[in-house]
């Protein structure tokens, strides 16, 4: 699709009305092509090194471009990388960068990647997601203070040539390099403004959009970056991201034309929405898992039998079919079906036992651990205030209470950002959470169990045998053998039960049928640069 002048001259009445109702009409030209996106939660940060949520990824990935990026199908395609070569042993990748500039006109260079990756590896940056980059040589050592950031395995051979050294072969590297932790940063801006570089007016970006405004708990407003190398193929001029914590309310805003899309809806409303706005409802498999973390650093939970007791008692079929009701599948493993280079077949050894019988087994395990009427098993279960989580919480509370009347879980609800801050800080007992894969490979799930991945390893699971097996698997060039080794490691973690898998996610989106370029995909990543409106494309085609 080639951008023509028609996109700037057509009055977008629907979006203009929506913009006025959302309180941002002063920020966009009434002739702009405007997209209003519901985005689940308020971003904690738009700094690629300080973000950690999918809702932040949606915004950051519109503004910045890594060596690879996400195509409409969610697959990795070249971004800043024009071409690349891989050494025979798979440990050295050499990238040639495309000619591109930042939104302020300064050239994007290989040095901007080196600067960014050294920054994320610097302990004082406080990048809680840095463990995702441990496959890159030296980043683990630098991030833990054992080496200088300047020693990591990344160097600029010249302005357009970037060399990356890996610890082990990484067939998933193109997918990893779509993630915001790997994006370049504008060194000339960050060095001037420090942490304030992400403020509107300071931030510059190399992607399709730049930051225009950020009104906390209201919206983030992006505008087209006319210096983007592929700007000729961008349709949308202005993108507004709204923190739609209340998905029922967000659904009403979609039906009323105030939002063009929302990235979630309550599963119990599926039948209603398919009846009222059938062309808006988009449901498909998702590469993610809802799971509970158990804080293994607390003496109460340092026994795998106690942790298994909690896992046994949960009726996942009821949660999937009666609470979520959108095609989610009960999960007895962490890694969902369909992940590349993985044989699957992992599950808790008690998965096929009826839940009532499992609760009896759970009671016996807890009694053997010393709990009973004279020593109640009391603990806190903390959950997020968003989505279906408040509906799941009383269900699992009842499931645990059904083990015995001396099992006494207390429910605590938190805002999503506070909740994840507490998880990373190990300030919880049992807590809900979700993991959406950053790239299509089993390691992106299993790294959450490696002790070196703390704080993303919320449970503080510490099993050197597990860590060693995952490390050994990552050194294996035979992908089939590597997959079997990964499955053996996952089975080890599931047997230890530091996390309790609950269900495998599905994508649940409401998308106005006017929108084109939206492709349902496993990652549920939909970059605004690929989206447009059908009536605009039709008008443009007629005009041509």
Secondary structure, DSSP 4 states (H G I P E B T S, - for coil): ----THHHHS--HHHHHHHHHTT-TTSS-TTS-EEEEE-SS--S--STTT--SHHHHHHHHHH---SEEE-TTS-EEESSEEEEEE-TTS-EEEEEEPP-B-TTSPBP-HHHHHHHHHHHTSGGG--TTGGGGTTBTTHHHHHTTSS-GGGSSEEEEETTEEEEEBSS--TTHHHHTTSGGG----HHHHHHHGGGGGSTTT---SSSEEEEEEETTTEEEEEE-TTSTTGGG---SEEEEE----HHHHHHHHHTTS-SEES---GGGHHHHHHHSGGGEEEEEEEEEEEEEE-TTSGGG--HHHHHHHHHT--HHHIIIIII-SS-EE-SSSSPTT-TT-------TTTTS-HHHHHHHHHHHHHHTT-BTTB-EEEEEEEESSTTHHHHHHHHHHHHHTT-TTEEEEEEEE-HHHHHHHHHTT--SEEEEEEE-SSSSTHHHHGGGSGGGTTTSTT----HHHHHHHHHHHT---HHHHHHHHHHHHHHHHHHTSEEEEEEEEEEEEE-TTEES----TT----GGG-EEHHHHHHHHHH-
